[in-house]
Amino acid sequence: MVREVCLNQDPLFVAFILLAVVVGAQKWSVEFQNARIMRYLPTPVWCYIPPTLLTTLGILPSKSVVYDGITNFVLPACLILLLMTTDVEGLKKVSRPALTAMACATSSILIGAIWVFLLFQSSLGTEGWKVISTLTASWIGGTVNMLAVKQATELSDQTFTPLFLSDITVVYTWMTFLMVISSNQNKIDRWMNVTRRHMDQALVHAGPAKSTRKKMESQSLLALLAIGFGLGAACIWLGNRLPILGAGMNTFTWIIILVTTLGLWLSRTRYAKQESANASRVGYFLLYFVLAATGAKANLTALLHAPIFLAICFVWVGIHAALLLLAGRVFGIPSAMLATASQANLGGVASAPIVASTYEPKLVPVALILAILGNAVANYFGILMGQFLLRLTG
């Protein structure tokens, strides 16, 4: 007897739909890159929501070998390619005030993580530590770090959907607030006893942002795919042979640590510097593919849990803001630098330059470097936060 298979269960059909969503989202973002809607609903949202909607409508299955394959094999490859673009040398050119601002912003997020966990622990249930550690990675780095730590902590897809949407909502609300108050930066600086001299020190090494975009050749594409998937497979092989040290240190946690470390090591090679622009393009395409697969595993009914995550995010941002103001007053950091460092953490590479430009155009290259630094360390901080919270709960 011939077994009939529903169209939406066919792996080729599922893969084709996800690919179409990613290509469509990227084309949409290029066509409307200057539109106001793209400022508040960036490309990751257009990669995540359509598959979730298709699953809710029953067009895509909630479970498929395609999703697991993409998560297990494509995510490590995209992490390697994105992290190998880290400008380690560029960090040496960033002034001390900029690095101090970034350290304060990151520290305030880590402190806020512990506070909101203690405040909302009873409402979050058994996945509380996973939620906070995943959001920690996102708010220090970006979407790629959020996905990495989600997998490392084994956070459920039904919990991830409202968390992801709450993250986007609060981060872009905060971004809007930062841009609105930029017209009052002089008043804020006077309140913090910060003078123009502090700002000049912060800008001393800043220069014009350099564009490295060039046409990608097929040979370069194949080489990058071989590096990403080849080294990713090696990390998977090794990760599967390392010991499992409790709930917070499973096989995928080891894989993420190995991939992150290897990607950062590669960033110091001559090849990585030559292929940085191409590696970034391929890496982000793979990231959006992972995001689409993650969205397809979820259901929009999970939004019923969004209010608690929105509350967590807004309280967390409030703590972050209060600590940043305190740091600015203590260390004499200009509000422009604080805002740039804050968005470099919470918003990442895509939005940090936008916020920086509203305060001081010369801060744009600094914003890019700080955001890349956040991407480089976020996986480590997210996993460490998970370990800390897990032990805090006993």
N, C-alpha and C positions, 0 to 999 in steps of 0.2 A: 504494500500500500504506500502511495506517495504522500509524504507529510507536507501539508500546506503551511507556508510561513507567511505571516502578515508582512505587508510591505514595510511597515514602520519598525519591524524587528530585523530587517535585512541590514547587516553591518555596512554594506556598500551604500545603501540608502542613507543610513544615519551619518556616515562619514561625509557623504556628499552634501547633506543639509548643513552640517557644521561648517564645512569648507565654504559653502555659499554664504553663510551668515558672516563669517570672518572677512571674506573678500568684499561683501556688500558693506560691512561696517567700515572697513578701511577706505573704500571708495566714497562712502558717505562723508567720512571725516575729512577727506581731501577736498571734496566738492564744497563743503560747508564749513571749512576750517575757520573762517572769519565770522561765522554766524554766532549770535549770542547763545543759542541753544548748545553749541559745542563747548562753551565755557563751563556750563553747569552739568551737561550730560556728555562726558568725554567718550572716546572710543571704547574703553572697557565696558561701559554700560550697554552700548549697542551690540557688543559681543555676548554679553551675559543674559540680558533680558529676553531677546527673541527666542533662544532655545528653551528657556524656562517657560515662556508662554506656549510654545509648541508642545512641550511635555504636558502642561496643564490641560491643553485641548485634546491630548491623546494622539497627536500626530507623531511625536517622538516617544520612544519608551523611556521609562524612568531608570531602567537598568539595561546596560548593553556592554558587551566586551569591548566595544569601541571606546567607551568612556574610560574604562579601566586601563586600556592600552595607552590612550593619550596621557592620562594622569601618571602612569608608571614610567613611561619611556620618553614622552615629549617634554614633560616638565623638567627633568634633569638636564636635557639638552638645551632648553631655552635658558635655564639658569646659567649654565656654563657660558653660552654665547653673550648673554647680557652682562654678566660679571666680568668677562674678559675685556669689556669696553671701559672698565673703571680707570679713570685718569689718576693713577697713583702719583705721578710726577706733578700733576696739577695741584694736588693737595699742599705741596711744598710752597706754592705761590700764593696760597690764601693767607691773609693776615691773621695775626693772633686774635684780634677782636672778633673776626668772623668765626674762627674755630671755637672761641669761647662762647659765642652766641649759639653755635650748633650744639656744643656740649651741654649748655644750659637747657636748650630746647629738648634735647634727647633725655636728659635727666628728669625734666619735669614730666615727660610722658611716662617714664618708668615709675616715678613716684605716684603719678596719677593712676597708673595701672593697679598698683597695690591698694590704693585708697578705694577705687571703685569696686575692686574685687571684694574687699571687706564690707563695703556698703550694700552691695547687691548679691552677695554670696547666696543668701537664702532663696532669692528669686531665680538664680541661674541654674540651680540643680547640679548634677554630677559633671556637666560639661562646662561649668563655670571657668575653670582654669584654662581650658582649651580656647574658650571665647576670648578671654583677656589676652592670652599669649598670641593668638592669631591677630587680634587687633593691634597689639603692641608692634608686631612685625610690620603691619600695614602702615602704622602711624610713624614709624621710624624710617621705613623704606618706601614701599609702594605695593601695588597689586601683586607683582610677582612674588614679593616676600610674604604677602598675605596667603597666597596659594601654597607656597612652600611650607609654611608653618601649619597651615590647615591640614596638609597631608602628614606632616611630621607628628602632629598631635592627634590625628585621626578624628578631627571634628566632623560631625555628621553633616551631610549635604542639606538636610532640612533646617538645621540651625544656621548654616552658613548663608543661606539666601537672605533672610532678614538682616543678618549681621552685615553682609556686603552692601545692601541697599541703605542701611542706616549709616554705614561708614561714608558712602558717597554723599548722602544728604548733609551730614554734619560737616564733613570736610569742606564742601563747597559753600556751605553757609558761612563757615569760618573764613574761607577765602574772600568771600564778598565783604564780610565785616572788615577784614584787614585792608582791603582796597578802599573802602569807604572812609576809614579813619586816617588814610594816608595824608589827607589834606590838613590834618591836625598834628602831624608828626613833630612840628616845632614846639607846640604846646606840651606834648607828651615828653619830649626831650628836656624841656625846661623843668617839668615836674620831677624828672629823674636826675636832674643836675648834670645833664649830658650836653657838651658843647660841640661845635662844628669840628673842633680838633679831633674829637673821638671818631667822627665820621670820616675825616681825612685819613686817619690811621687805618680804618677798616678798608678804605679804597686804595691804599698805597700799591697793592700788587694787582689790582683789578685791571683787566684790559678788555678789548673788544672780543666778543665771542667769535670763534672761528668755525666756519662751515666746512665740513669734510665730506659732504654729500657728493657722490660720484656714481656713474652708471655701473651696475653690478654685472660682471661677466659670469657665464655659466660655470667656468672653472672655479671661480671664487665661491660661488654658491655651493657647488658640490664639495669643495674643501671644507667650508664652514659646517655643512651638514654632517660630513664625516667626523669632524672634530667634536661637534656637539653630541651626536648620537654615539660615537665611538667611546669618548671619554665618559659620557653618561652611563653607557653600558658597563664600563669598567667600575664605576662608582657603585652601580647597582649590584654587581657581582661581589665586590668587597663588602658592601653594606649588609648583604645577606649572610655574610660569614662572621660578622661582629656580634658580640653578645647583646641580648636584650636585657636592659637594666631597668625593668619596671615599666609602668604605663607611659612615662614621659620620655623614654629612650628606647623606642622600638626600631625596627629595621629601617623604616623610611626616615626616621630622625637622623640616623647615621648617614643615610644616602644624602640628605640635604646638607649636612655638615661637610661631608666629603666633596660634594659638588661645589659648594660655596667656596671652600678653601682652594680647590683646584682652579676654579674660575678666576679668583683673585690672583693666584700665582701666574696664570696665563696672561693676565693683564700687563705684566711686566716684560713680556717677550716682545721682540721686534715685530713679529707677525701680527700680534694683537693690535699693536699701534697702527700698522699699515691697513689692517682690515676692520678697524673700529666701527666705521660708518656702516659697512655691509653686515658686520656681526650684529649690530644694533637692529638693523632692519629685519634680518632673519629671526633674531631672538624675539622681537616684539610680535612678529607674525605667529611664531610658535606659542608665545604667551597668550595671544588672543584665541588661538585654537584650544589651548588648555582651559581658558576661561569659558569658552562656548561649551565645551564638554562638561565642565562643572555646573554651568547653568542648566544644562539639559537633564542633569540628575536631580534637580530640585523641582518644586511646585510652588506656584504663586500663593497657594493657601498658607504657605509658611509665613506670609506677611502678617498673619494674625499675631505673630510673636514680635513684630517690629517695635511696638511701643517701649518695651523694656530695654531693647538695644539702643533706641533713640535716647532714652533717659540716661543710660550709661554713657553714651558718647558725649552728650551735652554737658553732663557733670564732669566728665574727664577733661573736655576742652576748657571748662571753667577753671579747673585746677591748673591746667597747663598755662592758661593766660595769667592767672594770679602769680604763679611761680616765675613766669617770664618777666613780668613787671618788677618783681622783687629782685631778680637777677640783674635786670637793666639798671636799677637804682644802685645796687651794691657794686657791680663791676663797671659801671659807666658805659653801657652798651647802647648805642643809638637805637631808636624805635624802628628805623628802617632795617637795620641789621637783625633785630629781634624778629620782625615780621618775615623777613626773608628766610631766616633759619627755621622759624615755625612752619612755614609753608613747604620748605625743603623736606622737612620731616613728614608732615601730615599729607601734603599733596604730591610730593615727588617732583621728578624731572619735568613733567608736563606743565605744571602750574606754578612752580616756584619762580621761574623767570617772569611770569606775568605779574605776580605780586611785587617782585623786586623792581620791575620797571615803573610801577606806579609811585614808588618812593624815590628811587634814584637809578636812572638807566645804567650807570656804571656798575651797578650791583648784579646785573644779569649774568655775566660769566661766573661770578661768585656763587650765585644761586644754583647754577647748573652743577658746579663742583660739589657744593654742600649736599645737593640732592643725590648725586652719585655716591657720595660718602655714606649717606643714609642707606642706600640700596646695598652697599657692601657689607654693612655691619648688622642690618636688620634681622637677618636669619638667626644670627648668633644670639642677639638680644631676645628675640621672640622665644627661642627654644629655652634659653636660660630663665626667662620669666616664667615659662610653663613649669620648669623644674622647681623653681622657688615657690610658686603658688601651690603646686602639688604637695610639697613638703609642709607648707603652711597649714594645709587642711588636715595634715596627719595621715 
